Amino acid sequence: MKNDKMKMKYRVNEQIRVREVRVVSDNGAEVMPTRKALELAQKEGVDLVEISPNAQPPVCRIIDYSKFLYQQKKHQKEMKQKQVKQEVKEIRFGPQTDEHDYKFKLKHAQEFLNAGNKVRAYVFFRGRSILFKEQGEVLLLRFANDLEELAKVEQLPKLEGKKMFLYLAPKKAGVAKKSQQKRDREEAEAGAKASAEAVNEEPKTDGGLFANAKNGADALKKLNID
């Protein structure tokens, strides 16, 4: 069935009824009367295949039609294999997720993004915990901020029923992973440099997603981040 559909895509030999065609080959291209192109194909014992009907004049190749269809099928298969299958992976939090659980889920999100998948993180508010929705929002913003090297935000935290969702997409598929040891060393070096250079400076507020959060300073305090 697939081969039949592919055959219908191309006109061959006497099905090509224009006055002239552009015949392409490994040696270049030449415009000639269609009748002459058909004679050349017949002389070589192959076919005249129209590969670009909308060109002026239409573009054809002199090639065995079965071989041509095989090459097209092979090319489509290769292109399909190269396509990255992107999935949406979920990360669930509670409004009062502890630090250990947060780090564990952050690591999983990094793995998902490195593999080229999207991440849908959400905070589930059970019963009266909906009173902590602001804390849930800050938690998700922190999550996005910690992943900003790997991900871009598709949707900022948004409450839908009893769940607050955050959508993240990978900035680049197949990002090289950093070892935890290297990440810790870089964070330590950055912290030491910041302490040495900015002891008396005002804290910057334009370097991450927290700058866009309402009452960011108060929200950060609620996280009790050391």
C-alpha positions, 0 to 999 in steps of 0.5 A: 500500500505504501509503495502504491502511494509513493508510485502515485507521487511521480509521473514516469515515461509517457505519463510526462506530457510536457513539451520539455524537461530539465534532465539532471544527472551526476554530470549536471543538468540539461533542458531538452525536449521530452521526447528526446529524454524518453529516447535516452531513457529507453536507450539505457534501458531505464525510465524517465522519472519526473521528480519536480513537476512544479519547476519550469521546466519540470525536473526529471531523472533518467533512472530505473524507477524501482531503484528510484522508489527504493532510494526514496523509501530508504531516505524517508526511513533515515529521516524518521530515525533521526527525528527525536521523539519528545515526551512530556515527563511529570514531576510532582511536588507537595507544597511543603516538599523537603530539601532532600526530596526537592534535590532528588526530583531536580536530578530527575528533571535534569535527566529528562531535559538532557534526553530532549524531553519536556517537563511538566512539574506541578504542586498538588494541594490536598485539602487545606494545603491550598492555603499554601499556594503561594509557597507552591508557586515559589517552589516551582519558580525555584525549580525553573530557576535551578534548571534555567541552563537546560530549560526554557519556561513554556508556562509560568506556574498556573493554578488549575483546580488543586494543581499548580503547573509549570511547563519546561522545554529543553533548550537543546536536545542532547545537552552534555551532562555535568557530573554532580562533583563538577556542579558542586565545584562550580557552585562553590567557586561562584559562591566564593567569587561572589562573596569576595567581590560583592560583600557590600553590593546590592543583590542583583534581581535581574539574573533569574526567574525570581525577578518576575515573581510577585514579592520575590524577596518575601517568597524566597524567605519562605523557602528557608534556603540556606 
